[in-house]
Amino acid sequence: MDVSAIVAAKAAARAALAARLGEIRTISALKRREPNAGAAERALRPLSEAALAFAAQNSDHSEAGQALARSALVQRVGEAEADRRIEAFIDETPEPGWVEAADIAQNDLLFFGARRWLMRGLLLLALASVAVWLGLSWDGPERERALWDQAVAQGLVSQQEVDVAYQEPAPNTNAPTSLQKLEALQERPGVGPLFAEYNRRQETAGAAGMWSIVLFPLYTILLGFRPKPARVLLLRRFNDPQIGKSIEKMSKRWLKPYGHVFTLADKHFRRSMIAPFVSWFSFNPFLLVWRVINIPIAFIIRLTDRSRAGPILIRDARDFRNFARRLIDRYGLNLEMERTQRKAIAVRTNDAWWQHVVLLLMHSADVIVVDVTEVASGTEWELQTMLTERVAERVVFISREDEAADARASLQAHGFGGRAEALALYKRSGALVDSRAFRAEMRAAMLRKLGSR
């Protein structure tokens, strides 16, 4: 396939996605508990069959409104086909990810290979340059003053000359600056050797500062343009602080390298509100200024799109549509993964929409990681849904080591008995018991999914 054909195919895919997302909308006439039949009929008549399929399950609509949408779809395509389209709408909405089977056919170095170590090294160099800059320059003014006091004590310069040199000239004059006058004093006999070590320290600090200004933007750009991140859905028990801490540590170490890790937020696992202020952008004065300039822009974006410019929040059909579109924002999600405190993108939703969100993420994910340490009602629904939605082949099960027996029993009870032996175990510290086996299972799950695509 030539380049023009590839470009045309991508353009067609984007157009198809835009059309698909356009069907995700809320019909005001269907929100009422008892919709007006005439108004509902007029609202439903111009809708496409795909729009009707979503309207029949839109959580913004009342049960009666959903039933009217389903009835309208049944009249067009028949009952069996209507139910199939309703069930398949969310399944068919996500765009394919960026990872291809050929990328991981031999190994998982796409995630744990040279690029990962390059990024680590680049970040360490950037942090080291900041440390050198701060370490050498934090006491610069006091050290310089002490050296001038020493020069005055030795009679090399007078105190009056030093005081005059520190005075800045009046604005809009051609008089020498304070720096120029101090440099001229250092040219006096005997003064230069006193400042030799200090000047070397300042030159080194300046060079380190310049390197930090170069390295942090470079690190940011390379992060954003990561070409092939995988999508990982992490499902776990909600609002359990002990399990949450262990999962958080495990996710940082073993899931983040794969790419975009999504999970539902709870009170123990959510996006840090101060994350943007402590990120690596703050070390770069140019990017810091850019961030300040973008504050009002981010505020405006947030008014219409709650999947960007802050924690992802899904409470209605518009949020759901925006989130489905956000899943293909490779650059933005690459940076979001770096900003998140727990190295997982926490999606906040409500009781009406969380199942829709999980379904969307199940069908978009390259691999689904399910913690079965303690199976609650939400996890039970997720396990059953994996079977009915035919995504079980891309699932990797994990459990805390001390709960392994109960976890295997839960898998047996929910129809996954054949996967019990492949259960990956982690310790309370978040460390994997067998990291090699876990990586092999993750790769195998992705290959099964990509092979069926």
C-alpha positions in Angstrom: 0.0 0.0 0.0 1.5 3.3 -1.0 1.6 6.5 1.1 -1.4 8.1 -0.6 -3.5 5.0 0.0 -2.5 5.0 3.7 -3.4 8.7 4.1 -6.7 8.1 2.4 -7.5 5.1 4.6 -6.7 7.2 7.7 -8.9 10.0 6.5 -11.7 7.6 5.9 -11.3 6.1 9.4 -11.4 9.5 11.0 -14.5 10.4 9.0 -16.2 7.2 10.0 -15.3 7.8 13.7 -16.6 11.3 13.6 -19.9 10.1 12.1 -20.1 7.4 14.7 -19.5 9.8 17.6 -22.1 12.1 16.1 -24.7 9.5 16.8 -23.9 9.7 20.5 -26.4 12.4 21.6 -29.2 13.0 24.1 -32.7 13.6 22.9 -34.4 16.1 25.3 -37.9 14.6 24.5 -36.7 11.2 25.8 -35.4 12.5 29.2 -38.8 12.8 30.8 -40.1 10.0 33.0 -43.2 9.9 30.8 -42.2 11.3 27.4 -44.8 13.1 25.2 -45.5 10.6 22.5 -45.9 13.1 19.7 -42.7 15.0 20.6 -40.8 11.8 21.0 -41.9 10.6 17.6 -40.9 13.8 15.9 -37.5 13.7 17.6 -36.9 10.1 16.6 -38.1 10.2 13.0 -35.0 11.9 11.5 -32.5 9.8 13.5 -30.3 7.2 11.8 -30.5 3.6 12.9 -27.2 3.9 14.7 -28.4 7.0 16.6 -31.5 5.0 17.6 -29.3 2.2 18.8 -27.5 4.5 21.2 -30.7 6.4 22.2 -32.1 3.0 23.4 -29.3 2.7 26.0 -28.5 6.4 26.7 -28.4 6.8 30.4 -29.5 10.4 30.1 -32.9 9.1 28.8 -35.6 7.7 31.1 -36.5 4.0 30.9 -39.6 5.0 28.9 -37.5 7.1 26.6 -35.1 4.3 25.9 -38.1 2.0 25.2 -39.5 4.4 22.7 -36.1 4.6 20.9 -35.9 0.8 20.9 -39.4 0.5 19.5 -38.6 3.0 16.7 -35.5 0.9 15.8 -37.5 -2.3 15.9 -40.0 -0.9 13.4 -37.1 -0.2 11.0 -35.0 -3.4 11.2 -37.0 -5.9 13.3 -36.6 -7.0 16.9 -33.7 -9.3 16.7 -31.6 -7.0 14.5 -32.5 -4.0 16.8 -31.3 -5.8 19.9 -28.1 -6.8 18.0 -27.4 -3.2 17.0 -28.1 -1.9 20.5 -25.7 -4.4 22.0 -23.0 -3.8 19.3 -23.1 0.0 19.3 -20.5 0.6 22.1 -18.6 -2.5 21.0 -18.0 -1.1 17.6 -17.3 2.5 18.6 -13.6 2.5 19.6 -10.9 2.9 17.0 -8.2 0.3 16.9 -5.1 1.0 18.9 -1.6 1.7 17.7 0.1 -1.6 18.5 0.2 -4.2 15.7 0.7 -8.0 16.1 4.1 -7.7 14.2 5.4 -5.3 16.9 5.2 -7.9 19.6 5.4 -11.1 17.7 8.9 -12.0 19.0 9.1 -10.1 22.3 7.8 -7.2 24.3 10.8 -4.9 23.8 8.3 -2.4 22.3 7.5 -1.6 26.0 10.6 -2.7 27.9 13.3 -2.1 25.3 15.8 0.6 24.4 13.3 3.4 24.2 12.3 3.0 27.8 15.9 3.1 29.0 16.6 6.1 26.7 13.8 8.0 28.3 14.9 7.1 31.8 18.4 8.2 31.0 17.2 11.5 29.5 15.1 12.2 32.5 18.0 11.5 34.9 20.2 13.8 32.9 17.6 16.5 33.0 17.2 16.1 36.8 20.9 16.0 37.3 21.4 19.2 35.3 18.8 20.9 37.6 20.5 19.5 40.7 24.0 20.8 39.5 22.5 24.2 38.7 20.8 24.6 42.0 23.7 23.1 44.0 26.3 25.5 42.5 24.2 28.7 42.3 22.0 28.7 45.4 24.6 30.6 47.5 26.1 32.5 44.6 25.4 36.1 45.8 26.6 35.4 49.3 29.7 33.7 48.1 30.4 36.6 45.7 30.0 39.2 48.4 32.3 37.3 50.7 35.0 37.3 48.0 34.6 41.1 47.5 35.0 41.5 51.3 38.2 39.5 51.1 39.5 41.6 48.3 38.7 44.8 50.3 40.5 43.3 53.4 43.6 42.6 51.3 43.6 46.2 49.9 43.0 45.1 46.3 39.9 47.3 45.9 38.1 49.8 48.1 34.7 49.3 49.6 33.5 52.4 47.8 34.5 50.9 44.5 32.6 47.7 45.3 29.5 49.6 46.4 29.5 51.7 43.2 30.0 48.6 41.1 26.9 47.0 42.6 24.7 50.0 41.7 22.7 49.6 38.5 22.8 52.6 36.1 19.8 54.8 35.5 17.4 53.5 32.9 17.9 54.5 29.2 21.6 55.4 29.7 24.7 54.0 28.1 26.5 53.7 31.5 28.1 50.3 32.3 25.8 47.7 34.0 26.6 46.4 37.4 27.9 43.1 35.9 30.2 45.0 33.6 31.6 47.1 36.4 32.2 44.0 38.7 33.9 42.3 35.8 36.2 45.3 35.3 37.1 45.2 39.0 38.1 41.6 38.7 40.7 42.6 36.1 42.6 44.4 38.9 45.9 42.8 39.8 45.4 40.1 42.4 41.6 40.2 42.2 41.2 37.7 39.4 42.8 34.7 41.2 40.4 35.3 44.2 37.4 34.8 41.8 38.8 32.0 39.6 37.1 29.1 41.4 33.8 31.1 41.9 33.7 32.0 38.2 34.2 28.3 37.2 31.4 27.3 39.5 29.1 29.9 38.0 30.0 28.9 34.4 29.2 25.3 35.3 26.0 26.3 36.9 25.0 28.3 33.9 25.8 25.4 31.5 23.8 23.0 33.7 20.9 25.5 33.7 21.0 25.7 29.9 21.1 21.9 29.6 18.0 21.6 31.8 16.2 24.1 29.6 17.1 21.9 26.6 16.6 18.5 28.1 13.2 18.9 29.7 11.5 20.1 26.5 13.2 17.3 24.6 12.0 14.8 27.2 8.5 16.2 26.9 8.5 16.0 23.1 9.7 12.4 23.0 7.1 11.4 25.6 4.3 13.0 23.6 5.4 11.4 20.4 5.7 7.8 21.7 4.5 6.0 18.5 2.9 2.8 19.7 1.5 2.8 23.3 -0.8 0.0 24.2 -4.2 0.6 25.8 -4.5 -1.2 29.2 -7.7 -1.4 31.2 -7.2 -2.0 34.9 -10.2 -3.3 36.8 -10.1 -3.7 40.5 -12.2 -3.6 43.7 -13.3 0.0 44.5 -12.6 1.9 47.7 -10.3 -0.6 49.3 -7.2 1.4 50.6 -5.0 -1.6 51.2 -5.6 -3.3 47.8 -5.5 0.2 46.2 -2.0 0.9 47.6 -0.6 -2.4 46.4 -2.2 -2.0 42.9 -0.9 1.5 42.7 2.7 0.4 43.2 2.3 -2.5 40.8 0.8 -0.2 38.2 3.7 2.2 38.4 6.3 -0.5 38.0 4.7 -3.0 35.6 1.7 -1.5 33.8 2.9 2.0 33.0 5.6 0.8 30.5 2.9 -0.6 28.3 1.3 2.8 27.5 -2.1 4.2 28.4 -3.4 2.6 31.6 -7.1 3.4 32.3 -9.0 2.7 35.5 -12.1 3.9 37.2 -11.5 6.5 39.9 -12.5 6.1 43.5 -11.7 8.0 46.6 -8.3 6.2 47.0 -7.4 6.0 43.3 -7.8 9.3 41.4 -5.9 11.9 39.6 -3.9 14.1 41.9 -5.2 17.7 41.8 -1.7 19.1 42.2 -0.1 16.8 39.5 0.2 19.6 36.9 2.0 21.9 39.4 4.7 19.3 40.3 5.3 17.9 36.9 8.5 18.4 34.9 7.0 21.5 33.1 7.7 23.6 36.2 11.5 23.3 35.7 11.4 25.0 32.3 10.7 28.7 32.5 9.4 28.9 28.9 7.0 26.0 29.3 5.9 27.4 32.7 5.0 30.7 31.0 3.2 28.7 28.3 1.2 26.9 31.0 0.2 30.2 32.7 -1.0 31.6 29.3 -3.0 28.4 28.7 -5.0 28.6 32.0 -7.9 30.6 30.5 -7.8 28.3 27.4 -8.0 25.2 29.5 -10.9 26.7 31.5 -12.8 27.3 28.2 -12.0 23.8 27.0 -13.3 22.4 30.3 -16.7 24.0 29.8 -17.4 21.8 26.8 -15.1 18.8 27.2 -14.6 17.3 30.6 -12.3 14.6 29.2 -9.5 17.2 28.8 -7.7 20.0 30.8 -8.2 18.2 34.1 -9.5 14.9 35.6 -11.6 12.9 33.1 -15.3 13.1 34.2 -18.2 11.3 32.5 -21.7 12.2 33.7 -23.7 12.5 30.5 -23.7 11.5 26.8 -21.6 14.5 25.8 -18.9 13.5 28.2 -19.1 9.9 27.0 -18.7 11.1 23.3 -15.8 13.3 24.2 -14.1 10.5 26.1 -14.5 8.1 23.2 -12.9 10.7 21.0 -10.1 11.3 23.6 -9.1 7.6 23.3 -7.3 8.3 20.0 -5.5 11.4 21.3 -2.1 9.6 21.4 0.0 12.7 22.2 -2.3 14.0 24.9 -2.6 10.7 26.6 1.1 10.0 26.5 1.6 13.2 28.5 -1.3 12.5 30.8 0.3 9.2 31.7 3.4 11.0 32.8 1.5 13.6 34.8 -0.7 11.2 36.7 0.6 10.5 40.2 -0.3 6.8 40.1 0.8 6.3 36.5 -2.8 5.3 35.5 -5.4 7.6 34.0 -8.3 7.6 36.5 -11.8 8.1 34.9 -14.4 9.6 37.2 -18.0 8.6 36.4 -21.3 8.1 38.1 -23.6 5.1 38.7 -25.6 5.8 35.5 -22.5 5.7 33.2 -19.8 3.5 34.7 -20.9 0.4 32.9 -21.0 2.2 29.6 -17.4 3.4 30.3 -16.2 0.0 31.2 -17.7 -1.5 28.0 -16.1 1.2 25.9 -12.7 0.6 27.5 -13.1 -3.2 27.3 -13.5 -3.1 23.6 -10.8 -0.5 23.0 -8.1 -2.0 25.3 -5.3 -4.1 23.9 -5.2 -6.0 27.2 -7.5 -6.0 30.3 -5.9 -6.5 33.7 -8.3 -7.7 36.4 -7.5 -7.9 40.0 -9.4 -10.7 41.7 -7.9 -10.4 45.2 -11.5 -9.6 46.5 -14.3 -10.0 44.0 -17.1 -7.5 44.8 -20.4 -7.0 43.0 -18.9 -4.6 40.5 -16.1 -7.0 39.6 -18.7 -9.8 39.3 -20.5 -7.8 36.7 -17.2 -7.1 34.9 -16.3 -10.8 34.8 -19.7 -11.8 33.5 -19.6 -9.0 30.9 -16.2 -10.2 29.7 -17.8 -13.5 28.7 -20.8 -12.1 27.1 -18.9 -9.4 25.2 -16.3 -11.9 24.0 -13.2 -10.1 25.3 -12.1 -12.8 27.7 -9.1 -13.7 25.4 -7.4 -10.4 26.2 -7.7 -10.6 30.0 -4.8 -11.1 32.4 -5.8 -11.9 36.0 -3.8 -10.8 39.0 -4.1 -11.2 42.7 -2.3 -10.4 45.9 -0.1 -13.3 46.9 -1.8 -13.9 50.3 -5.2 -14.1 48.7 -4.3 -16.4 45.8 -6.4 -19.4 46.9 -9.6 -17.3 47.2 -8.8 -15.6 43.9 -8.5 -18.9 42.1 -11.7 -20.1 43.6 -13.4 -16.9 42.4 -12.2 -17.5 38.9 -13.5 -21.0 39.0 -16.9 -19.8 40.2 -17.2 -17.2 37.5 -16.4 -19.3 34.5 -12.6 -18.7 34.3 -11.3 -21.9 35.9 -9.1 -22.6 33.0 -7.2 -19.3 33.6 -6.6 -20.0 37.3 -3.1 -21.4 36.8 -2.0 -18.3 34.8 -3.0 -16.0 37.7 -0.2 -13.5 38.2 0.6 -12.8 41.9 1.9 -9.6 43.5 3.0 -8.8 47.0 1.6 -6.2 49.3 4.6 -4.0 48.3 3.3 -4.2 44.7 6.3 -6.3 43.5 5.3 -9.2 41.2 6.2 -12.7 42.3 7.1 -13.7 38.8 7.6 -10.7 36.5 8.8 -12.8 33.6 5.6 -14.8 33.6 3.4 -11.7 33.9 5.1 -10.1 30.9 4.7 -13.2 28.9 0.9 -13.4 29.8 0.5 -9.7 28.9 2.1 -10.3 25.5 0.1 -13.4 24.9 -3.2 -11.6 25.7 -2.4 -8.8 23.4 -1.5 -11.2 20.6 -4.8 -13.0 21.0 -6.7 -9.7 20.8 -4.7 -8.4 17.8 -5.0 -11.7 16.0 -8.8 -11.5 16.3 -9.0 -7.9 15.1 
